[in-house]
Amino acid sequence: MIENRQQEIARLAQRIQEVGEYLHIDSKRQEVARLEQLSAQPGFWNDQASAQETMSKAAALRGDCEDYDAAKALLDDIEVANEFACMEDDESMAQEVNDGIAKLTKSIDALELASWFTGEFDSGDAIVSVNPGAGGLEAEDWAGMLFKMYQRYCERRKWDLTVNDAVPGELLGFDKVTFPVQGRTAFGMLSAEKGVHRLVRISPTDDKKRRHTTFASVEVLPVIPDSVEVEINPNDLRIDVYRSSGPGGQCVNTTDSAVRITHLPTGIVVTCQNEKSQIQNRETAMRILRARLYEVEKARRDAELQELRGPKMENSFGSQIRNYVLYPYQLVKDVRSGVETGNVDAVLEDGDLDQFIIAYHRWRVSQEPQG
């Protein structure tokens, strides 16, 4: 006798309806139509930066609508399949219902996650930096491991990751590495990663095979659209050029293509060396500087630094957001949400981070004042 899954399907239908309300799907359809009309106007592409921003916004809104419509269409298919499976006592159709429910549940989870991203830049791109804590070779190796983890995660999400600035460690990993990530809701998702990450393992650099505890900090900034005004006085900048030490074309190590920009009033220093020309490196460094200055200004203006960056924490014990234990047992545990897994290879080697990122955002939303 085939099990009737109608109650489960009804609960999924209710979740879809609620998500549609949270995401304001009807309003988003109207906004997409407005932006499409705007893009058809003569002279729309005269201002390339503004046009690109408009098209990116339309694509993000359209994506939410398409995902919602796809979930509703799948729900309709499941309802029909469930009715047929029960009437005909069809095992293959029952399996199709089971697979459809699993797929729809995952889709609704993703839609609910999107509804939690209400920040100004949550739907846009991110700039991520990984910096080793104290510990020399061990910390630099840990920074390299984290970078590899984020590379794998971006591949899983089909996001584009490029390296702007990478300073190799003395023997292993990185002394620092900064990389923009381009993809839908990249900043919203990756904001879960900002903070201190703690590693416990038998050190590969210790001849006595002793257990070491190592730290690295992750900074996540939004890519600030050109339409958002960030005042930067050219007289406040010191710009130095030097020879690049990383990949970037045939001119690397033969011309002064790398750029270091120091914002004198704040002491913020931004470097970029992985583009092929000094002009490209300078543009990229200025983009990162704009993001950091925006964050500082926002914190001063409304005292809500946590909105973009979270509380500042020391790159040391007691301040970590997540623990990665490889010895004497294997466990990755998020300190905030409490989510954990013993499959450390899936996390570090394969970038299986969604379980932690989604759980963090669910926890974050639960901490926000209601009403």
C-alpha positions in Angstrom: 0.0 0.0 0.0 1.5 3.3 -1.1 1.7 6.0 1.7 -0.2 9.1 1.0 2.2 12.1 1.5 -0.5 14.8 1.3 0.1 16.1 4.8 3.8 16.7 4.1 3.0 18.3 0.8 0.5 20.6 2.4 3.2 21.7 4.9 5.5 22.4 2.1 2.8 24.4 0.3 2.4 26.5 3.5 6.1 27.2 3.7 6.2 28.3 0.0 3.3 30.7 0.6 5.1 32.2 3.7 8.4 32.5 1.8 6.6 34.3 -1.0 5.3 36.8 1.6 8.7 37.2 3.2 10.5 37.8 -0.1 7.7 40.2 -1.4 7.6 38.3 -4.7 4.9 40.5 -6.2 6.8 43.7 -5.4 10.0 42.1 -6.9 8.1 41.2 -10.1 7.0 44.9 -10.5 10.6 46.1 -9.8 12.0 43.7 -12.4 9.5 45.1 -14.9 10.5 48.6 -14.1 14.2 48.0 -14.4 13.7 46.2 -17.7 11.8 49.2 -19.0 14.6 51.4 -17.8 17.3 49.3 -19.5 15.4 49.7 -22.8 15.6 53.5 -22.7 18.0 55.3 -25.1 21.3 56.2 -23.5 20.9 53.6 -20.7 24.4 52.3 -21.4 26.1 55.7 -21.6 26.9 55.3 -17.9 28.4 51.9 -17.8 28.8 51.6 -14.1 25.2 52.6 -13.3 23.9 50.4 -16.1 25.8 47.4 -14.8 24.5 48.0 -11.3 20.9 48.2 -12.6 21.3 45.0 -14.5 22.9 43.2 -11.5 20.0 44.3 -9.3 17.4 43.1 -11.9 19.2 39.8 -12.2 19.1 39.2 -8.4 15.4 40.1 -8.2 14.6 38.0 -11.2 16.5 35.1 -9.6 14.4 35.2 -6.5 11.2 35.2 -8.6 12.4 32.3 -10.8 13.4 30.2 -7.8 10.0 30.8 -6.2 8.2 29.9 -9.4 10.3 26.8 -9.8 9.4 25.7 -6.3 5.6 26.2 -7.0 5.9 24.3 -10.2 7.6 21.4 -8.4 5.0 21.4 -5.7 2.3 21.1 -8.4 4.1 18.1 -10.0 4.5 16.4 -6.6 0.8 16.8 -5.8 -0.1 15.2 -9.1 2.4 12.4 -8.7 1.3 11.7 -5.1 -2.4 11.4 -6.2 -1.4 9.1 -9.1 0.8 6.9 -6.9 -1.9 6.4 -4.3 -4.6 5.7 -7.0 -2.5 3.2 -9.0 -0.4 1.9 -6.1 2.6 2.7 -8.2 6.0 2.2 -6.5 8.0 4.1 -9.1 5.7 7.1 -8.9 5.9 6.9 -5.1 9.7 7.1 -5.4 9.3 10.1 -7.6 7.2 11.8 -5.0 9.8 11.0 -2.3 12.6 12.5 -4.5 10.5 15.5 -5.3 9.7 16.2 -1.6 13.5 16.1 -0.8 14.3 18.4 -3.7 11.5 20.8 -2.8 12.5 20.9 0.8 16.0 21.9 -0.2 14.7 24.6 -2.5 12.4 26.1 0.2 15.3 26.1 2.6 17.3 28.1 0.1 14.4 30.5 -0.4 14.0 31.0 3.3 17.7 31.7 3.6 17.4 34.4 0.9 14.6 36.0 2.9 16.9 36.5 5.8 19.3 38.7 3.7 17.8 42.1 4.2 21.0 44.1 4.5 21.9 46.7 1.8 24.7 44.7 0.3 23.7 41.1 1.2 22.7 40.2 -2.3 26.0 41.3 -3.8 29.6 40.3 -4.1 32.1 40.0 -1.2 35.8 40.8 -0.5 37.3 38.1 1.8 40.7 38.3 3.5 42.4 35.5 5.5 45.1 36.5 8.0 47.1 34.1 10.1 47.3 34.7 13.8 50.4 34.3 15.9 52.3 31.1 15.3 54.6 31.6 12.3 54.7 28.6 9.9 51.8 26.8 11.6 49.5 29.8 11.4 50.5 30.5 7.8 49.7 26.9 6.9 46.3 27.2 8.6 45.6 30.4 6.5 46.4 28.4 3.4 44.0 25.6 4.5 41.2 28.1 5.0 41.8 29.6 1.6 41.6 26.2 0.0 38.3 25.5 1.9 36.8 28.8 0.6 38.0 28.0 -3.0 36.1 24.6 -2.8 33.0 26.3 -1.3 32.9 28.9 -4.1 33.2 26.1 -6.7 30.3 24.2 -5.1 28.2 27.4 -5.2 29.4 28.2 -8.7 30.7 31.6 -7.6 33.8 33.2 -9.2 36.8 33.7 -6.9 39.9 35.6 -7.9 43.0 36.4 -5.9 43.8 40.1 -5.6 46.6 39.9 -3.1 48.5 36.9 -1.8 51.7 37.0 0.2 53.1 33.5 0.5 54.1 32.2 3.9 57.8 31.4 4.7 57.4 27.7 3.7 53.6 27.0 3.7 50.3 28.7 3.2 50.0 32.5 3.3 51.1 35.4 5.3 47.8 37.0 4.0 45.5 36.5 1.1 42.6 38.7 -0.2 40.1 37.5 -2.8 36.9 39.0 -4.2 34.0 36.5 -4.6 31.4 37.2 -7.3 28.0 35.5 -7.0 24.4 35.9 -5.9 24.2 36.6 -2.2 27.9 36.1 -1.8 28.3 38.8 0.8 25.2 37.7 2.7 26.3 34.1 2.8 30.0 34.6 3.5 29.3 37.2 6.3 28.8 34.1 8.5 32.6 33.4 8.1 33.9 36.6 9.6 35.8 36.1 12.8 38.5 33.9 14.2 38.9 30.3 13.2 40.7 27.9 15.5 42.6 24.7 14.5 43.8 21.9 16.8 46.1 19.3 15.3 49.5 17.5 15.4 51.7 20.0 13.7 53.3 18.9 10.4 56.2 21.3 11.1 56.9 19.9 14.6 59.5 17.1 14.6 58.3 15.9 18.1 54.7 15.6 16.7 53.1 17.7 19.5 49.6 19.0 19.4 49.3 22.7 18.4 46.5 25.2 18.6 46.5 27.7 15.7 44.4 30.7 14.8 43.5 32.7 11.7 41.0 35.6 11.2 38.6 36.0 8.3 37.4 39.4 7.2 34.4 39.7 4.9 33.5 43.0 3.3 30.8 44.0 0.8 31.7 45.3 -2.7 30.4 48.8 -2.5 28.5 49.9 -5.7 29.8 53.0 -7.5 26.4 54.7 -6.8 27.2 54.6 -3.1 29.2 57.7 -2.2 32.4 57.1 -0.3 34.4 60.3 0.1 38.1 59.8 -0.3 40.4 62.9 -0.4 43.3 62.1 -2.8 45.6 64.1 -0.5 44.9 61.5 2.3 46.4 58.7 0.2 50.0 57.5 0.0 50.4 55.3 -3.1 53.5 53.1 -3.4 54.4 50.8 -6.2 56.7 47.8 -6.1 57.5 44.6 -7.9 54.9 41.9 -7.6 55.9 38.6 -6.0 53.0 36.5 -7.3 51.3 35.4 -10.5 50.1 38.1 -12.9 51.7 37.9 -16.3 55.1 38.2 -18.0 55.9 41.5 -16.4 55.9 40.2 -12.8 59.2 40.8 -11.1 60.4 43.0 -14.0 58.2 46.1 -13.5 56.7 47.9 -10.5 53.1 46.6 -11.1 52.1 46.0 -7.5 50.3 48.8 -5.6 50.1 49.6 -1.9 47.6 52.4 -0.9 47.8 53.8 2.7 44.9 56.0 3.9 46.7 58.3 6.2 43.9 59.5 8.5 42.8 56.0 9.4 46.0 54.0 8.8 44.2 51.5 6.6 46.6 49.8 4.2 45.5 48.0 1.1 47.7 46.1 -1.4 47.1 44.4 -4.7 49.7 42.7 -6.8 48.0 39.9 -8.7 46.5 41.9 -11.6 48.6 42.2 -14.8 49.1 46.0 -14.7 49.7 48.7 -12.2 46.5 50.4 -13.3 44.4 47.3 -12.7 46.1 46.7 -9.3 45.4 50.3 -8.3 41.7 50.1 -9.3 41.3 46.9 -7.4 43.0 48.3 -4.3 40.8 51.4 -4.4 37.7 49.1 -4.5 38.9 47.4 -1.4 39.7 50.7 0.3 36.3 52.0 -0.5 34.7 49.0 1.2 36.9 49.4 4.3 36.3 53.1 4.6 32.6 52.7 4.1 32.6 50.3 7.0 34.5 52.7 9.2 32.2 55.6 8.3 29.0 53.5 8.9 30.3 52.4 12.3 31.0 56.0 13.3 27.7 57.3 11.9 25.2 54.9 13.5 27.4 52.8 15.9 26.2 49.6 14.2 29.6 48.1 13.2 28.2 44.6 13.7 25.9 45.0 10.8 28.7 44.5 8.3 31.7 43.2 10.2 30.6 41.8 13.6 32.3 42.4 16.9 36.0 42.8 16.7 37.8 39.8 18.2 41.4 39.0 19.0 43.0 36.4 16.7 43.6 34.1 19.7 42.0 31.6 22.1 38.6 32.3 23.4 37.4 34.6 20.6 36.9 31.9 17.8 33.7 31.5 16.0 34.5 27.9 14.9 36.8 25.1 16.1 38.4 22.6 13.7 39.8 19.7 15.7 41.9 17.1 13.9 43.5 15.5 17.0 42.9 13.7 19.4 39.5 13.4 17.7 38.0 14.8 14.5 35.3 17.5 14.9 34.3 20.8 13.3 32.0 22.8 15.6 30.5 26.3 15.2 30.6 28.1 18.5 27.6 30.3 17.7 25.0 27.9 16.3 26.3 24.7 18.0 26.3 22.8 14.6 29.0 20.2 14.4 30.3 17.4 12.2 32.9 14.7 12.5 33.6 14.7 8.7 36.4 17.3 8.8 37.7 16.3 5.3 34.3 17.2 3.8 34.7 20.7 5.3 38.3 21.5 4.8 39.0 19.6 1.6 35.6 19.8 -0.1 34.3 23.1 1.2 31.1 21.6 2.7 30.2 24.8 4.6 26.5 25.3 3.9 25.6 23.3 7.0 27.5 25.9 9.1 26.6 29.0 7.1 22.9 28.3 7.0 22.8 27.3 10.7 24.6 30.6 11.6 22.1 32.7 9.7 19.2 30.8 11.2 20.7 31.5 14.6 21.4 35.1 13.8 17.8 35.7 12.7 16.6 34.1 16.0 18.7 36.5 18.0 17.2 39.6 16.3 14.5 41.6 18.2 11.0 40.6 17.1 8.3 43.1 16.0 
